[in-house]
Amino acid sequence: MKIRYLIIIVFLFTGFLACKQDTKDKSEVSSKTKAKATVPAVNADSAYSFIEKQLSFGVRVPGTDGHLKTRDWIISKMKFYGASVEIQEFKSSFLTKKDVPSYNIIAKINPEIQERIALFAHWDTRLIAEKDADQSKKDKPIAGAVDGASGVAGLLEIARLVKDHPIDLGIDFVFFDVEDQGDDTSNLSWCQGSQFWSKSVANQETKPQFGILLDLIGAKNATYSKEEYSAKMAGSIQKKVWELAAVMGKGNVFINAPIGAITDDHYYVNTIANIPCIDIIETKPSGYFSEYHHTHNDNITAIDKNNLAAVIQVVTAVAYKTSDGSF
């Protein structure tokens, strides 16, 4: 009897090990043979239309009617694209305004998937046009076609593509408010929405593995060099994005050269939220912003929809290649 029991125990134990080994082998095979994702094509006209729609609401300065209409439109679009949406409300004070209701919009696609990335843009437009050549227009709010609407259009176009071409990856689309209302008194007066959001996620156990910020994209003749904070805090991500862009034939847009440090939303995502994040942002080769920046020339005529689509296409490729493990 003891021998029989021993044989049975040995048989069961051997079978248990075989099951464990079989399970391990299957998981290894599964991870190694994950299907290569097909990267969908960006529709330049679609992305451009998202800019036009935002501009139709007027200026999107916190506290204005256009701001509220844009907020509700972004929420509606992201829900239509299948995202679960959370509104993060806070009060902001900037320039001549005090305690203005402000809103970060957080939209998550595939919230049940642990492997995630984050895509960021700001959706507010500047209260003043201090760089405008026309003295009479300096105190008037700008349309913000490039500075505000373009990044939002990028996120919306990617969300649209993901709806039509499901992806095995979680994506957090975060639309920051009160990015563009700072002054010369303090760097902290800029990027208020990203500071608020970053503090709210700083202690979360599960975070996106990396983030990409889209700011000032899609202008005519725009190029995108390697911003310094991105290089220092998320250099491996930046390197892979620029290499991918080159492989995709976008090396004339994504310039493999450094520019100086820019205090933008990604700085606080890196330093407060502790999420590696890069900034895709237009500057001249000298590092200075283009002529439309913080002027009334930042209108729809400043946009080149093909340049806009090129940037969005690279970021779309990053998402899909992350989903299949090839990024």
N, C-alpha and C positions, 0 to 999 in steps of 0.2 A: 504493500500500500504506500509506504513512504517513497519507494522508487517511482511508483506511478504518479504520485503527487509531484515529485521532483521533476518528472518528465513534463507534466502539465505546466508547472511553473516556468520551466525553461522554455517551453513552447510559447507560452503567453508572453514572457519577457522578450523572447526573440521577435515575436510578432509585433510587440510594442515598439521595439527599436526600429523594426522595418518600417512601421507606420510613420515614426518620427522622421526616419531618413527619407522616406518617400515624400512626406510633406515638405521637408527642407528642399529636396531636389526639385519638386514642382515649383516652389516659390522662387528658387534660384533660376530655373528655366524661364518662369514667367517674367522675372525682372530683366533677364537677359534678352528675351524675345519680345519685349514690349513693342507694339506696332508703331512704326514711324508715323508721326502726325503729318497731315497735309496742311500746309499753311494757306489759309484762304486769302484771296486777293482783296486789297482795300479798294473801295470805290471812291475815287477822288471827288466826284460830284456829291456823293452822300456826305462825306466829311465837310465839304464846302458849305453844303446846305445847313449843317448844324451851326456853323458860324453865322450864316445869314439869319437864322432863326433867333439866335441870341441877340444879335444887333437889332432885330425888330422889336425887342422889348425895351429898347432904349439903354441908358446907362445902368450898370448893375452895382452901383455904390450901395453898401449896406444902409438901410433906412429908406430906400426909394421904392417906388412901385415896381420899377423894372427889375429890381433885385428880387422881390418876392415872386414876380411872375416867372423869372428865370429859375428860381429855386423849385417852384412847383413843376415846371416843365422838365427839369433834370430828373426829379423824383419820378414823374410819370414815365419818362423814357426808360429809365433804368428798371422800373417795375415791369414795363412791357417787354424788356429784354430778359426777364426772368430773375432779376436780382432781388434779394431781400434788402430792404432799405431802412436805415436808421438815421434820424436827424439829431445832430449834436448841437444843441443851442447854447450860446454863451453871449455875454455882453462885451462889447468892445468900445474903446475910446480911441479916437484918432483925429489928427489935425484939428478941425474946429468942432468935432462931434464927440458927444459923451454918452456912454452907456447905451450903445446902439444894439438892438437885437441882431445877432449874427448866427450863421448856421453852417456847420460842416455837414456834408452829405456823404454817408458811408453806405455803399452799395456792394453787397457780396454775392458773387456768382459761385455756385457749388459750395455753399457754406459748410456742408458736411465733410468735405475733403480736407484732410489735415495739411497736405502739401499745398502751399499757397504762395502767391506773389502779390505785390501791391502796386497799383498804378495811381499816380497822383497828378492833380492839376488844381490851379486856383480858378474860381469862377467870378470873383468880384472885379470891378473896374475902378480905376483911380479917380478920386474926387477932384483932383486938380491936374492941370497940364503945364507944370512949371517949366518944362523945356520948350514950350511952343514959341515960335518966333514972333507971333502976334501977341503983343502985350495984353490986349483986351480979352484974350481967350485963356490966359494962364490960370485963372481961377475957376474955369469951367470944367466939368467932368468929361472924360474922354470916352469914346465908343469902345475901345479895347478889343478890336478885331484880332490882333496878334496877342496882345498882353491880356489874356484872360480867355477869350472865346476859342482860341486855337487849341489850347490844351484840353479844354472841355470837349471840343469836337473830336479830338484824338481818342479820349476815353470812350465817348459814345460810339464812335465807329468801331472800336474794338469790341465793345459790348454787343453791338449789332451783329458783328461777325461770329462771335461766340454763340449767340442765340441760334444762328443758322448753321453753325458748324461746331457742335458740342465738343468740349475740351475736357480731358481728364486732369484737371487742375483747378484749384480754388483761386479766384482772383478777387481781391479787395479793390474796388474803385473808390477812391477817396477824393472828394471835391472840397478843397479848402476855401474858406471864406477869409476875408480881411487880410489877404496877402499883400495887397498893393496900396496900403494906406499909410505907409511910414513917413518919417521925416528925418532930418539930420541930427535930432537930439539923441537917438539911441537906435542900435540895430534891433532891439527888442520891439520897436514900434512897427517893424515889418513882420510879415509872416505870422500874424497872431493866431490864425486858425490852425496852422500846423503845430505851433507850440502847444495849443490847447489839446489837440488830438494826440500828440506825442506823449504828453503827460498822462493822458487817459489810458494808454496802452502800455506804458513803460513797464508795469509789473505783471503783465499778462504772461502766462507760461508758454502759450502757443502764439507765435507771431509769424507773419509772412517771412519767407527766407531771404527776400530782398525786395527792393522797390525801385521804381523808375518814375521820375518826375518829368512831366512835359510842360515846358514854359517857353513862351516866345518861339513857337514853331510855325512854319508855313509861310513866312514872309518871302517876298520876291528876292531871289539871289541869296537866300539865307544859307549859312553853313554852321556846323555844330562841332566845336572843338572840345577837347577833354578838359572839363572844368576841374580846378585844383582840389576843392573839398571832396568831390566825387573820387578823384584819383587817390587821395589820402585815406578816405574812409571806406570806400567800396571799389578799390582799384581793380580787383579781379573781375567784378561785374562789368565795370566800364570797359576793360580791355576786351572782354568777350563780345560785348555789344558792338564795339567799333570794328572788331574783326569780322563779326557776322555781317555788318553793314557792307564791308569791303567785298566779302564773298557774294553778296546780293547785288553788287554793282552800284552801291550807294556811296562809294568812297569819295566821290566828288562833293557829297553833302556832309558826310561824317568825316571830318578832317582829323587825321592822326597827328595832332599837334596839341600842346598844352595851352590853356589860357589861365588867367588868374582865378583866385577864389571869389565866388559869388555867394553872398548870404541870401539864400533862397530857402524854400520850404524843405528841401532835402537836408539842409544843415541840421535842422531840429529833429527830423526823422532819424538821422544818424546819431546825434548826440544825446537826445532825450529818450526817444523810443528804442534806441539801440537796434535799429533795423538798417542793414547796409543799403544805401540808396544813392543812386546817381541822378544827375540833372542833365537832361538834354535841353539845352538852351542856346539860342542864337546870340552870338556876338560877332563883331568884326574880328579879323585876325589880330588886331591890336588889343583885343579884349574889351573894347568899348561897345556900348549898345548902339544899334542903328538909329538913323535919323528920326524914325517914326516914334521912338520910345518916349512915352509920357508927353506926347503932343497929339493934336487933333488929326495928324496924318495917320494915326493908328486906326484906320477905318477899313472897309472892305476892299478898297483899292490897293491896300498894302499886301493882300494875300495872293499867293501863288498856290493854287490847289494841287499842282503836281509836286511841289516841294512839301506841302502839307502831307500828301499821301505817302511820299517817300519815307518820312519820319514814322508815320503810323505803321507802315508796312514792316519796318525793321522791328518795332516794338511788338507787333503782332507775331512776327516770327520768333521773337524771344519767348513769348508766352507759349506758343505751340511746341517749340523745341524743348522748353522746360518740362512740358507735360509728358514728352516721350523720353526724357533723360538725355537728349543730345545737346543741350545748351551747357 
